[in-house]
Amino acid sequence: MCGRYSLAGPSPAELRERFPLGESVELRRRFNVCPGDDVATVTTDREGAPRGELLRWGLVPHWAKDPSTGFKMINARAETVAEKPAYRDALRTHRCLVVADGFYEWQARPGRPKLPWHATRADHAPFAFAGLWSTWRGPDGEELRTCTIVTTQANSVLREVHDRMPVMLPGPDAEQAWLDHGTPAPVLQELLAPLPDAMTSRRAVGPAVSDARYDGPECLADAIDAEEQASLF
């Protein structure tokens, strides 16, 4: 699964140059993005033109009774996304890019606390998760636009940490194909693959990221440094 990620490195100007986010989307450094947060995405309008948009992380299908459903739908499995009622319509017409520069996963260690890892591209460049989005309208007319991140089997770089990883689209061509309304279903499925090993990097980080309330640079502190500091107290 993917339950936390970061967008901490690039400046807003760099992100706007790299992705078609436009000028109206508020961008700020995020070290610990959590479910329920408003996140930077690229969606498309009815004509297929890309547009930047803030969406709440945790997809709420249009038929849901209330928005709390979204906390159960932060991820969609690539293997079943075309079949599940919550995702199959979005896969056809509501695909999006979720902009990030890394994500976190926790490795189980017998007899010890779980160890958080920060996974990135090997070149540490920003990238996009393959996402889906939806619009939910409440009985009083309120409108909520939400998204989910598609996950797939982990590549060999990350497999010992966790058996799943988010779909990190490898570059602009894949991102354009994911957004394009005319991309055939078999091609979409091919895009939902693990990032190649050679393009993937990981680094153990300290315990700060495990607190969902904290969104500061200590989330990216090296694990060794963090453990050394903790031993002083």
HULINJO-V953499 format. One line per field, one symbol per residue. phi: phi as a letter, one per 20 degrees, with the letter a starting at -180 (. if undefined). Layout:
phi = ???
This chain:
phi = .cdbbcbdeffgfffffecfemeeefcbfcebfcgnfecfcddcefenffbfbecffpfdffeffbffgffecfccfgfcfedfgfcfffffccebddebcrbdbdefcgmcffdfcddbffemffbcffcccbdddefenfdcdcbcdedbfffffdffebecbffeffrgffffffeffeffgffgfffecffggfedcbbfcffgffefedccffgdfggffffffffed
